[in-house]
Amino acid sequence: MGALSHLRVIEIGSSAATCYCSRLFADFGADVQKVEPPTGDPLRRSGPLTPGGQSAWFAFLNFNKSSIIIDCAGPDAITRLTELIEGCDILVDGRDVDPAECPSIDIGAIRQRRPALIYIEASWFARDSPYAEFAATDSTVRALAGLIKLVGPVEGPPLHAPDFQVGILAGLWGFVAAASSAFARMQGAAGRSWSLSIFESSLALSEYQLFEAFARSDMMRRIGVNRFWPNFPTGIYETKKGWLGVTTITPAQWHAFCDMLGLSELRDDSALVLGKDRLQRREQIERQFMPRLKTRTAQEWFAEGLKRKIPIVPVPEISDLLQGAEKRERGAIVPVLLGEEEGLTAGSMQRLTLTPPRRGGRVPAPGEQQAFAIARRHLSDAASASSGLIDADGLPLQGIRVIDFTMGWAGPLCTRTLADLGADVIKIEAVQYPDWWRGVDRRPAYVDDQMYEKTLRFCMINRNKRGITLDLTRRPGRTLAKRLISRGDIVVDNYSADVLPKLGLGYDVLRTLNPQLVMMSMSAFGTNSVHRSCRAYGSTLEQGSGLPSVIGKPDGPPLMSHIAFGDAVGGLNGCAAVLVALMHARKTGQGQFIDLSQIECMMPFAAPWITVHSIGGTPPVRYGNRHPQFVPHGCFRCAGEDDWIVVSATEEGMWQRLATVIGRPDWATDTSLRSAEARRGIEDLIERTVEAWTLSRDADQAMSELQAARVAAGVARLPIDLLNDPHVKSRAFLQEVERAFIGPHPQPSIPIREGARPYAVRTAAPTLGQHNKEILSGLLDLSDTEIGHLAKEGIIGTQMLSDAELARSKKVPS
């Protein structure tokens, strides 16, 4: 019996996003019934395939579900499906992506009869989007979302992964919508109806670069393989044995990296203090440190980095992930049964310690019921909650209080999402150690000009929160933090695993103050890992996940996909985990600890290769811009300067239309080219022909002509281009918000909507210590005299300390 075993989920249609959304429910014990046509979900035939011909991608998305076959042509098809839906709690609908021969049903009428029903409807874009009729794939959506153009060599096409990404991101967002609704229903609210845009879900990865470019009026461009603006070095480098992921952000990390390599001249160069300055001299700097890295192995450098608190990590191959015991022990890699084949895949990354997820399972054959589903037939929550419900007018997490010890991107995205959904999030910083996304520059000019209040990235990720400052290194600050936590529901931190426990704020202490408390640690490797002390950024998380080893050209280095891929992914997984634990706490009165490893959160993106390799033993194929299933599939040059378009033919009819558009009607009628594998033999020729056609058009014109013929195509946009994207504008995705120090600025919406418009941004991000008095007096009942004393002692404040001031403050007794 899992944390969600009281829920029944019905999944219809076919999309990776809805499959993954409902699989997350299955991970925690929900009875998930997948409705398929007699031929099965089309994803059952998606590559890459195991030696036995099973889809490794489908397996990852669907283990621990049951399957129900409903034939659209059957006389009782609509009746059967309607009865299933009316007896469930949550309906997850992927029909707008691919109907998969699903019977037509009246969802509105069903919801009127069953007001407790929670409904999630996914689409590539949205029904009111200018792109609503676009043929789409994972890769074309990522291209439009600004996630491809910045990756790869300066010359030649951008490099990108061949799929298996946007479905995971959108599935997480869908789960957040459904789980928050299920929690609200536990408080007596009616069910909610959500629309989920897969394209908008992907913008969670683009928003950082969009806002950095917007703030600096700097048009980003590709600057080389494993190089990303605005930080350096943030990439993957060859060692004596193996590859090493390196990230240096703060001046201290850069100095430690130079010391480790014996590069005192670089360390002492005052022009290289910040990453943006180092980026300007990247070629010179790499020429000096790359030969040094080749003198020792990746594992040896990793050990040195741990000692020196440098965010470096070995870049594993898929075989390394499978051979290591820790990932299996933690449940990051789990057994999966695909028919007669036994393999491994990525497990659930929401590592709740009291009510853990299932560790592996069986992929259902078409029409097969899981044994545990048959054994526990019972009425769902919906059956007992269909009357006396309160209209769901308020936000789903109203009344929940979150104490937020997070910094940067990953943790604050988790808590921002909770805040967007109505939770009261109290962000704790210190004037001695403010959120590093305010800036890592502590020189007097930066501090005196309050530049830390003017960083858009901080404002982007901390809206809808209240902010307080507390010096947690001193007893009065820790005491006040404990008082806040005793009045809270959730605590989230993304420090290294030992930071809060060393301050006396570990879960073993806090649970005695608040037995219903849900506390989540979002460290890099996990609290029980042998590498628990590893420092990490979003780049480190991707580097350590195994994903880069399967992306890029066969003869090239492991390839990163993003400057900080792991941040958004870790944040969304953290939000999903917290919601599961919150439901369990509200139902049972039991809080619990969540041990989230952000590196493990990245492993689902490599899941198909993990499964194929675990069964066949052969190294994963690296496709470059090609695809294991679709031919052609690639990124093609257009007429404009650095203009590119991603084009993919996903089935025979699309191939025939593409061939006709590019002037090869003979290919369209050639029966010998009907299958992708047959076309694989002339893939080079096909790609040259496609590019000859795209080179005669600018990217938007090429996309327009291809989409008119229902061929999947997407312009490779820069993140800054999203400011003028037709979809983003028409959907009011960017909201304008006013804030002190910076004035009006855009804010991205969450990609889950209950109506035509997104949830409104209620408040701008807090200035440093903005809500000190409001919270200390209003919530903790402190007097003005007591608050004044705290300010005088430096326990609270509203001004960031410079390096010199910080040094003086450390002399104050704790």
N, C-alpha and C positions, 0 to 999 in steps of 0.2 A: 504494500500500500504506500504509494508515494504522496508527496505534498499536494499533488493535483489529482489524486485518484477519485475525487468527488465530481470530476468534470467529464463530460462526454463531448467530443469534438467530431464534427462531420466535415470532410474535406472534399470539395468538388472542383472540376476543371483541372487544368494541368499547368503548373508553373513552379519553377524552383522556389520562388518566394513563398508561395502558400504551402508547398511541401515542407519547407524548413520551418515555417511558423508552426505548423501543426506537429512536426516532429519534436519541437521543444516542449510541447505539452505532453507528448508521449514519453519523453525522457523522465518526467516526474510523475508518471503513473496514470495520466488521463487515458480514457478509452477513446482512441482515435480511429474512426472508421473512414477509410479512403474509398470513395466511390469511383469506379472505373468502368469504361466500356468493355465489351467482350474481348476486344483486341488489347486491352490494357492501357495504362497511362502511356502516352508517347515517350515520356522520359525513360521508360524501361528500355528503350532502344538507343539511348544516347551514349556516346562514347565518352571516355575510354572504356573498353570492355575487358572483363576478366578473361583468363584463358578458356573458361567455360561459356563465354558469350554473354555474361551478365553485365549490366550497366553498373559500374562502380559509383557513378554520380547518383543514380537512382537509389542505390543501396544506402548511401550516406543520408539521403534525404528522407528515407521511408522506413528504416528498421523500427520495430516495435509498434507498428500500426497494423490494423486489420484491413482487409480488402473486401469490398462488396461490389459485385458485378451487377450493373443495371443496363439493360439493352434499351436504347432509345426507341427502338421499333416495337418493344413489348407493349401489350395493351395496358399493363398496370405500371408502367415506368414512372409516370408522374405521381401516381398515388404512393408508390413505394418510397420515392425520394422525399415526397412531402412528409410522410409519416416519420422517416428518419430524422429530418430536420426539426420537426415539431417535438421530437423527444430528446433533442440535444441541448447543450448549453451554448456552444459556440459553432458557428458556421463559417468556414474559411473557404472563400470562393475565388478560384483562379480562372474562371471561364472567360474573362475579358482578355486574358493572355492567350489561352488556348482552351476552347470549350471541351475538347476531348470527348465529343459525342455525348454530352450530358443532357438529360431531359430538361425542357424549358419549364421553369417554375416561377410562381409569383411570390417573390421574397417579401414585398410590401404587405401582401395579404397574410402571409405566415407571421410576420412580426406583429401585425395587429392582433392576431389570435394568441400569439406567444410573446408578450411584451418583455419577458425576461431574456429572450434570445439575444446573444451578442453576435454581430455580423461584421465580418472583415471581407471587403471586396478589393482585390488587387488588379491593377492595370499597369501596362508599361509606362504610360504617361498620366492620363486622366481623361475622362469622357469629354470635358470641356477644354482640353488642351489643343493648341494649334497642331500638335503632333499626334492627336488622338488616333488618326488612321494610319500612322506609320507602321510599317513592318519593322520589327526590332529584334535584336539579339542582345545578349549580355554585353558584347563588345561594342556594338553601335551605341548603346545607352551610355557606356562608360566614356566613349569618345565625345558624345554631346555634353556629358557632365564635367568635362575638363580633366579627365583622369588618365588620358593617354598621351596627349601632345607633349608633355614635359618629360617623358621617359625615353631614354635611349641616347644614341649618338647624336652629335651636333649635325652631322650630315647623314642623309638617308632617312628612311621612315622611322617614326617613333616605334618603340617596342612595347608590346603589351601581352598580358596573359590571355590564353585562348578561351576564356569564360570562367565559370564557377566563382563569380564574385558578387554580382549585384543581387542574385537570388538570396545569398546569405545575409547581406545587409538589409534588404527589404524584408526578409523573413524575421529578422530581429525586431524591426520596427513594427511589423504586424503583430508579433508576440507581445510587445510592449503595450500596444493598443488593446489587444484582447485581454491580457492579464490585468491591466489597470481597470478595465471594465468589470472583470470578474471580481476584483477586490471591491469595487464600488457597489456591485450587486450584493455582496456580503453585508453591506451597510444598509441594504433595503432599496437601492436604486434599481431602476429598470435597466434592461439591456441597452446597449448602444450600437449604432451602425456607423462603421468607419469605412472610408475609402483610403486606399494605400497606393501612392504613386511610386513605382519602382525607380523611375528616373529621379524623382525628388529624394528618395531614400539614398541614392548614390551621392547626392550633393553634401551629405554629412562628411564625406571625405574631401570635398572641394572647398568647403567654406573657409578653411584656414588660409589656403593660398589665395583665394579670392579676396579676403579681407587684407592680407598682407600687401597684395598688389594694389588694392584700392587705397590703402593708407599711404603707400610710398610713391604712388603714381608711377610705378615701375612695371613695365610689361615683361613678365617672365618669359623665358625661352629655354629650350633644351641646352644644357651645358655639358652633356657627356654622360656616358653610362655610369650609373650609381653616383651621380652628382645632382644636388638639388638646391636651388635658391630657397632661403637666404643663408643657410648655415654651411659650414665646412670645417673639417671633413665630416661627412655624414654618408658613408658608403661602405663598400665591400672590397677588401684588398687581399691579395695573395700572400701567403706565408710559406715557410719552409715545408709545411704539410697542412693542407686545408686552407680555407678562406676565413677571414676575420671581418666581422662587422664592427665598424668604428663610428662613434658619435662623440663629438666634443661641442658643448654648448657654452658652458660658463668659462670665464677666464681660468678658474682653478682647474677645471678638467683639461683645458688646453695645456696649461703649464705642467700638469702631471703627465700628460701624454708625451710632451717633449722630454721631460725628465726621464721617463721610462725608456725612451729611444736614444737618450744621450744627445739631444739636439738643443743645446743651451742657447745657441744663437737665435733659433726660432722662438724659444721660450721668452727670451729677454727683449724681443723686438716689440716695442710699444705700439707699433702699427698693426699688430696681429692679435690684439686683445679680444676682439669680438669676431664672431663667425662671419659676419658680412664683410669684414675687412680681409679676413683670410681667404674668402671666396675670390676676391679680386686677384689674388696671387696663387691660385690653386695649382697651376702647373709647376711653378717653382717649388712650392711646399711639398707636393707629391714626389717630385724628383728627389727630395731629400729624405722623406720618411719611408717611401715604398721599399727601397733596398734594405733598410734596417728591419722592416717587418719580415723579410724573407730569411732572416738569420735564425728565427725560432719558429716553432709550430704554433698553430692557432690556439691549441690548448694551453701551451706555455704562456702565451701572451694573455690569455683569459685569466690565468692564475695571477699574473702580475697586475692586470687591471682591477681585479677584485681587491687586492691589497691597497691599491692607490685610488680606489673609488672612481674609476674611469668607466663610462658606459661602452664597453667592448664585449663582444660575444662571438664564439665560433659559429660559423654558418653551416648547419648540418645538411647532409644529404638525407634523402628519404630513408635510406638504409640505416643511417645513424639514429633516426627517430625510432625505427622499429627495433633496433638492437638495444637501445637504452632501457633500463628497467624502470626509471623514475616515471616516465610518461604513462606506462601501463599501471604502475602502482597508484598513480593519482587519478586514473580514469580518463586521461586525455586521449589515449589510444585504447580501443576496446574491441573485443571479438565481435564479428558479424557473420551470420550464416546466410549465404545467398544460394538457395536451392541446395545442391550437394557440395557446394564449395564453402570452405571455411576461410575467412580472411580477417583483416583488421581494418578499422576505420577510425575517424576522429569521433570521440565521445562527446558528452555534454560538457561544456566548459563552465557551466554555472555550478561551481563546486560548493554546494550547501553541505555543511558537515553533520547536521542533525538529521536532515531528510535528503540524503544524497540522491542523485539521479541514477537511473538504471545504467548498468555497465555493460553495454552491448545489447545484442538482440538478434532477432530473425527478420529478414526481409520477406514480407508476405508474398506468396504466389498470387496471381489474380484470383480473387474470390476467397482467399484463405483467411480464416479468423485466427487470431493469436489465442493460444490456450488460456492466457490470463484474462483475456477479454470475455471468453465464453464462461469462465468460472465466476466472474463477478458481475453478471447481468443485474442491474439495479436501476432504479429511477434516478435520473440525473437531477442536479440542483434545479434545472429549469422546470422540471415536473412539479416541484414543491414550492417554487417561487414565482408562480404565474399570477398571483393576486396580491393586492395590497402593496404594490411597488410604487416607489416615488419616482416621478419623472426625472430623467437624467439631465437636468438643466445645469447643475454645477459641474465643476471639473472633477474627474474621477478620483483624484487623490486629495481632495479637500479634507483638512483636519489632520493630515499626516505631517509630522515635523521631522526634518532631516538635519543632523549636525554634520557639516561638510568640512572635512579636513583635507580637501584635495587641492591640487595645483596643476598648472599646465593645461592639458587638453582632455586626456582620457577620463580622469575622475570628475572634473568639472562638467564634461558632457553628460556623464551619468546623472549627476545631481541637477544639471540644467533641465534634462528631460523630465525628471521627477518634479521640478519646479514648474515647468511648462504644463504639466498635467495637474497642477493645483497644490502640490506639497509646499509647506513653509520651509524653505531651505535657508539655514543660517550658516553662512560661510565664515570660517574662522581663519584669519591670517594673523600676522604679528608685524608690528612696525620694524622689528628686527629681521623678520623673514617673511616678507609678503609673497604672494603668489608670483612665481618666477615668470609667468606670462605677462606680468606688468613690465618686465625687462630685467636683465641680469646686470645692467650697468649701475654700479654704485658710486661712480665718480661724482664729485660735488655738483657739477653743472647739471647732470641728469636729475639728481635728487632735488636740488634747489629749484629747478624749473618745473618740478612735479611731472616730469615726463612719464612717470609710472602711472599717471592717471589718463594718459592719452593714447594708450595702445589699444587699437581696435580689436585685436585678437582676444584680449582679456574681456572687453565689453561684449563681444560676440558670444562667449561661452559662459558668462556669469549673469546674464539677465534673469529677471524674476526671482532674484535671491536677495536676502538681507545680509549685510556684512558687518562683522565685528572683529576687533583685534584683541588677542590675548597672548601674552608671552608664556608659552607652555613650558619654558625651561625654568620657570620660577613657580614656587608653591601657590601663590595667590591665583596665578593664571590657570594652573591645573585644577584648583579647587572650583573655580567658576566654570571651567569646561565640564567638570563632573556634574555640577548642578544643572547645566544645560542638558547634558546627556540623560540625566534622570527624568527629564521632562520630554524627552524625544522618543521617536519610534525607530529611527534608522541612524546609524553612524557609518560614514564612508571615508576611507583614507586611501591615498595612492602613494604613500611614502614607501621606502624600503621596509621590509617585513619587521625589522626590530625597532623602528623609531618610536611608535606609540607605546609598545610594552616597556621600553626603557624609561619612558616618561611616567610610567605608572598608569597608563591609559589603555592597557591591553584588555582584551575581551574578558579575561578571567577576573579582572577587577570591575569592569563596567557592568557585567551581568549581575553582580551582587547589588548594584544600585538600581538596576532596571531589568528584571527577569524576562520581559517581553522584547528586549532590545534586539534588533537585527543589526549586526555589525559586519561590514565587509572590508577586507583588506585587498587592495588591488596592486599587489607587487608584481615584479617581472616574472619570477619563476614559481612563486607560491611560498607560503610560510613554512612548509616542511621540506622544501627543496634543499639540496646540498649547496645550491647557488643562491640561497635566499637573500644574501646581502648584495646581489648584483644591482648596480645602478642601471637605469634604463630610460630611454625615450621611445616615442612611437617608432622610430627607425630601428632601434635595437630589437623591438618586438618582432618586426618583420624579419630582420636578419637572423634571429634565433629560431624561427618557426619552421624552417624547412622549405617554405614557399619559394624563396629566390632560387633554390637549386633546380626547380623545374620550369623556370621562366627564362626566356631569352634564347639566343641562338645556341645550337649544339656545341659550337666551338668557342663560345664566349664565356665570360665569368657568370656566376650566379647574379641574377638581376633583381634589383629592388623595383617596386611598382610605384612608390610614393615616398615623399620625404618623411612621413610619419603615419604610415598605414595603420599601425597597431593602435594608435590613440583612439580614433573613432570606434574601431572594432572593440577595443577593451571597454570603452565607455558604454556602448550599447549592450554588450554581454553583462556588464555590471548592473545596468538598470534592469535587465531581464531577471537576473539572479535575485536582486533585492525584492522584486515584485512577487516572486514565488515564495520567498521567505516571509514576506509581509502577510501574504494570504494564510500561510501556515500559522504565523503568530496570532493573527486575528481569530483564527478558528480554534486554536488549542491553548493560547496563552503562553506559548513557548517561543522565546526568541532563539536565535542561533547565530553562529559565526559562519561567514562565507569566505572561503580561501580562494580568491580568484587569481589565477596566473594569467597575466596579459599575453605572454608568449603563447601559451596554450590556446588562447582565444583566436589566434591567427591560424591555427592548424587546420580548421575546417576548409580553408581555401586550398589546401593541398590534399584534401580527403580522397579524391578519386585516385591520385597517384599512390597514396598510402595503401589503398586496397589492392590495386593492381599489382604493386610490387610485393605486397605481403603474400599474395597467392602465387604469382608467376615467378618472382625472384629476379626478374629482369629489370635493369635500371629504367626509370621513367624516360619517355621520349620528350625532348625539348623541341617545341614546334616553332619557336620564333613567333611570327605573326600568323602562322597557319593554325589549323584546328584539327583535333583528332577525328572529327566527324564531318565537317563541312568543307567543300571545295567548290569555288574558291572562298578564301577567308583571309583578308589582309588589310593593310593600310597603304593606300595608294596616293601618289603625288598628284596634285591638281595644279591649275595654271598659276595661281597666286604664289607670292613668296612664302615659303614654308606652309603652304596649304596642303592639308591631307584629309583623306576621307576613308573611313572603315567600311568595307563592303563585304557582305556574306551571303552565300546562297545556301539556305538551310534545308531545302527540299527540291525535288525534281522540277516542280512547276516554277519555282523561283529561279532555278538555274536556266530554264528555258526562256523566261522573261528577260533575265540578265543578258543572255547570249543575243537575244533579238535587239535589245537596247544598244549594245556596244557594237552592233553591225556584224554579228556572226550568226545569222539565221540558220546556217547550215549546222552549227553546233546544236541549236535548239531542236532540230529535227533528227539529229544523229542518235539513233537508239543505243549505240555503243557507249554513249556518254551519259546515260540516264542516272547512273549511280555515282556517288561521290568517289568511291574507290576506283571506278573506271576513269574518272576525271583526274585522279591523283597522278596517273601516268603522264599527263600533259599539263601538270599544274604550273610549271614555269611558263609555258606558252600562254596559258589562260591568264596568268597574272600580267604578263607583258601586254597582252591585248587589252585587258581592263585598264591598265595604267595609260596606254596610248589614248584611250577614250577619255579618262579623267583629266589627263594633261591638257586637253583642249577646252576645259571648262574650269571656272572657279569652283571651290568646294561646295558652296551653297547651291549653285546651279546643278552640279552633278547630283547632289542629294535630292534636289527637287525632281529631277528627271527619273532617277532610280526609284524614288518613293512613289512617283506617279505610276510606275510599272509594278508596284508592290514588291520591290526588292529591298531587303534590309540594308540600310546605309545610314551612316551618321558622320557628320563633320567632326574632325578632331579639334575641339575648341580649347582655348586657354581658359583657365579659371576666371580671369577678368572678363572674358566674353559673356559670362553668364549675366552680367549686369544688364545686357541688352538682348538676352535670349527671349524669343517670342513666348515660349512656355512660361518662363520665370515671370515675365511681365504680366501676361494674361491671367496667371493664377495668383497674382499678388503675393508671390512667395517671399519677396524681400519687403519687410515692413520698416518704415522710418521711425526711429526712436530718438528722443532728445535726452542728452546726458550732460552733466556738468563737465567742463574742461574740453569737450570735443563737439558739443552741439548735436545737430541732427546727424544720424548715421544709419545705415541699413542693418537690419537684423534678419537672419534666415528663419523661416518658419519650420515647424516640424512637419514631416511628410505624411502624417496621419491626420485625417480630417473627419469631423462629424457632419459637416455641411459644406456649402459651396466655398466658404472662406476659411482660412486657417485660424487656429487659436491665436488671439491677439497677444502680443507682448505686453505684459501688464506694467512692468517697471524696468528701467535701465539697470545695468550692472552697478553694484554699489561702489562708491569711492571708498578709499581705505578707512575703515572704522566708521563708516557713515551711520550705522545703526547702533553704535555702542550704547548710547543713553537709552534709546528705545527698547533695546533688549535687556540691558542690565536693570533698568528700573521697571519696565513693564512686565518682564517675564520673571526676573530674579528678585524683584522688590528691593533693589539697592537704593539707598538715599543719594541725593546729589553730593553730599559730603563724601560718602564712600566712593562714588564714581570719580570725584575730583582727586581723591587720594590715589586711586589706581592710575589715573593719568599722570600725576606728579611722580609716581614711582616707575613709570614706563611700562606698567603691565598692560595698559591700553594706550591708544593714541591714534592720530590721524595723519601722521607724517612719516614717510619711510626714512630709515636711518642710512646715512652714508657709511662708507667703510670705516672712517675714523670714529664716527659715533657708535657704530656697532662694536668696535674694539673696546671702547670705553664702557659700553653697556654690559659686556661680558665680565667685567670686574665686579658687577653688583652681585651680592650673595643670592643664591637661589632659594 
